[in-house]
Amino acid sequence: LFLGVPFRFDDALRMSYEGGLIGLLRPFPLLVGAVSLAMLLVHGCAWAALKSEAPIGARAERLLNWLSPAFIGLYLGAGAWLAFGIEAYAISSATAVAAPSNPLAKQVSIGGHWLADGALGGWACVLAAVAIVLAACVPLLARRRHHRTAFLASATMVFATLFSAGFALFPFLMPSSLDPRSSLTVWDASSSQHTLGLMLIAVIIFMPLVLAYTTWVYRVLRGRVSLQHIR
């Protein structure tokens, strides 16, 4: 997303996409994919250490000693590349936040850097620092048998990592590499008030059901899984 997606809108707001699979396999997206993989492996190993007894739990603890530094190194590399090697998008015209959604009703310039010049770049750096500190704490906590705290730390690490990227990208949701004016932002990619009202009603009805069965499942599956339990 930070490099831009090859799409554009015409005057009738019909979108055309001009990219391909090979175009996605560039160095920075591959690095970001490696960051995501390492992040999820850390979180998964923290969960395995919490829920499993030896030897699986012990193996997960050992893997955290390698995966956590790998995530930190990859994350720092991606952050440095984003901070100094990728030009940022910026809205150069007045933002009509109360107007109907129209991606073409704005002007977008390219220049500067995402973290230094972004609207929430400072907060993105704060969240990145939080993610790095928590990633370093996860293997230490697991080694001291504080598995629940280690899992909570890894969950917060995932939250901080994802939101650091979102804050750095704000207010853009999907920049366009073909026509910067076609880039989607939090204002011109929103649904209508009527649609949002219908979604609110659906959430009020179905969210309690989702929370209820999710709580029931986690209650049934609480505790560690041992070989004796499986047998």
C-alpha positions in Angstrom: 0.0 0.0 0.0 2.8 2.5 0.8 4.1 2.0 -2.8 0.7 2.6 -4.3 -1.7 0.2 -6.1 -1.9 0.4 -9.9 -5.6 1.4 -10.2 -7.5 4.5 -11.3 -11.0 5.9 -11.6 -12.5 7.4 -14.7 -14.9 10.4 -14.7 -17.8 8.0 -14.1 -15.9 6.6 -11.0 -15.4 3.3 -12.8 -12.3 1.7 -11.4 -9.7 0.0 -13.6 -6.8 -2.1 -12.3 -3.6 -2.4 -14.4 -1.3 -4.5 -12.3 -0.4 -8.1 -12.2 1.0 -10.8 -9.8 4.6 -10.2 -10.8 4.3 -6.5 -10.0 3.4 -7.4 -6.4 6.7 -9.3 -5.9 8.9 -6.3 -5.3 11.5 -6.0 -2.6 9.6 -3.9 -0.1 6.3 -5.9 -0.2 8.3 -9.1 0.2 10.1 -7.6 3.2 6.7 -6.5 4.7 5.5 -10.1 4.1 8.4 -11.4 6.0 7.6 -9.0 8.9 4.1 -10.2 9.0 5.1 -13.9 8.9 7.6 -13.4 11.8 5.0 -11.4 13.8 2.4 -14.2 13.5 4.9 -16.9 14.2 5.9 -15.1 17.5 2.2 -14.8 18.4 1.5 -18.5 17.5 4.5 -19.7 19.5 3.4 -17.7 22.5 -0.1 -19.3 22.2 1.5 -22.8 21.9 3.6 -22.2 24.9 0.5 -21.1 26.9 -1.7 -24.0 25.8 0.7 -26.9 25.4 2.8 -28.9 27.8 6.2 -30.4 27.0 7.6 -31.2 24.5 5.5 -28.9 22.3 5.4 -26.0 24.8 9.1 -26.2 25.4 9.8 -26.3 21.7 7.6 -23.1 21.3 9.6 -21.4 24.0 12.9 -22.2 22.2 11.5 -20.9 18.9 10.6 -17.6 20.5 14.3 -17.0 21.2 14.9 -17.0 17.4 11.6 -15.6 16.1 11.4 -12.6 18.3 14.8 -11.1 17.3 14.0 -12.0 13.7 10.8 -10.0 13.9 12.5 -7.0 15.5 15.3 -7.0 12.9 12.9 -7.3 9.9 10.5 -4.7 11.4 13.3 -2.2 12.0 14.5 -2.8 8.4 11.0 -2.2 7.0 10.6 0.9 9.1 13.9 2.4 8.1 13.1 1.7 4.4 9.6 3.3 4.8 11.0 6.3 6.7 13.8 7.2 4.3 13.3 5.3 1.0 9.7 5.6 0.0 8.0 8.9 -1.0 4.8 9.7 0.8 1.4 10.8 -0.5 -0.3 13.9 0.9 -3.6 15.6 0.3 -2.8 19.1 -1.1 -6.3 20.4 -1.4 -9.0 21.2 1.1 -10.7 18.1 2.5 -14.5 18.1 2.3 -15.2 15.6 5.0 -19.0 16.3 4.9 -19.3 16.0 1.1 -20.5 12.9 -0.7 -17.7 10.3 -1.2 -15.8 11.1 -4.4 -12.2 10.1 -4.7 -11.6 12.5 -7.6 -12.7 15.6 -5.6 -9.2 16.1 -4.2 -5.6 16.8 -5.2 -2.8 14.6 -4.0 0.9 15.3 -4.1 3.8 12.9 -3.8 6.9 13.9 -1.8 8.4 13.8 1.6 8.3 10.7 3.8 5.5 8.8 5.4 6.8 8.9 9.0 8.3 12.4 9.1 5.6 14.2 7.1 2.5 12.0 7.7 -0.4 13.3 9.8 0.1 10.6 12.4 3.7 9.7 11.7 4.8 10.5 15.2 2.2 8.2 16.7 3.2 5.5 14.3 6.8 5.7 15.6 5.5 5.4 19.2 3.5 2.3 18.4 6.5 0.8 16.5 8.7 1.3 19.7 6.0 -0.4 21.8 5.9 -3.3 19.4 9.7 -3.7 19.5 9.8 -3.6 23.3 7.0 -6.1 23.6 8.6 -8.4 21.1 11.8 -8.4 23.1 9.8 -9.2 26.3 7.9 -12.2 24.9 10.7 -14.8 25.0 11.9 -13.5 28.4 8.5 -13.9 29.9 8.0 -17.3 28.3 11.4 -18.4 29.6 10.3 -17.5 33.2 7.1 -19.5 32.7 4.9 -16.4 32.6 3.1 -17.8 29.6 -0.2 -15.8 30.0 1.7 -12.5 30.2 3.9 -13.5 27.3 0.8 -14.2 25.2 -0.8 -10.9 26.2 2.4 -9.1 25.3 2.5 -10.8 21.9 -1.1 -9.9 21.2 -0.4 -6.3 22.1 2.6 -6.5 19.8 0.4 -7.5 16.9 -2.0 -4.7 17.7 0.8 -2.1 17.9 2.5 -3.4 14.7 -0.7 -3.2 12.6 -1.8 0.2 14.0 1.7 1.6 13.4 1.3 0.9 9.7 -2.2 2.3 9.7 -1.2 5.5 11.5 1.8 5.9 9.1 -0.6 5.6 6.1 -3.3 7.9 7.5 -5.5 9.3 6.0 -4.9 7.1 3.0 -6.4 3.6 2.8 -5.2 2.7 -0.7 -2.9 5.1 -2.6 -2.9 4.9 -6.4 0.4 4.6 -8.2 -1.2 5.4 -11.6 -3.3 8.4 -10.6 -2.6 9.8 -7.1 -5.9 11.7 -7.3 -7.7 8.4 -7.4 -6.2 7.3 -4.1 -8.8 6.2 -1.5 -8.8 7.9 1.9 -10.9 7.5 5.1 -13.2 10.2 3.8 -13.9 9.4 0.2 -14.0 5.6 0.7 -16.7 5.6 3.3 -20.2 4.2 2.9 -23.4 6.3 2.9 -25.1 7.2 6.1 -28.0 4.8 5.2 -25.6 1.9 4.7 -23.7 2.6 7.9 -27.1 2.7 9.7 -28.0 -0.7 8.4 -24.6 -2.1 9.4 -25.1 -0.7 12.9 -28.4 -2.6 13.2 -26.7 -5.8 12.0 -23.9 -5.3 14.5 -26.3 -4.7 17.4 -28.1 -8.0 16.5 -25.3 -10.3 15.6 -22.3 -9.1 17.7 -23.7 -10.4 21.0 -24.2 -13.8 19.3 -20.7 -13.8 18.1 -19.3 -12.9 21.5 -21.5 -15.5 23.2 -20.4 -18.5 21.1 -16.7 -17.3 21.1 -16.8 -17.0 24.9 -18.3 -20.5 25.1 -15.7 -22.0 22.8 -12.8 -20.5 24.7 -14.4 -21.7 28.0 -14.6 -25.3 26.7 -11.0 -25.2 25.4 -9.6 -23.5 28.5 -6.5 -25.0 30.1 -3.4 -26.7 28.7 -3.5 -29.5 26.2 -1.5 -32.5 27.4 -0.8 -35.9 25.8 -3.0 -37.6 28.5 -5.8 -35.2 27.6 -5.6 -36.2 23.9 -5.6 -39.9 24.8 
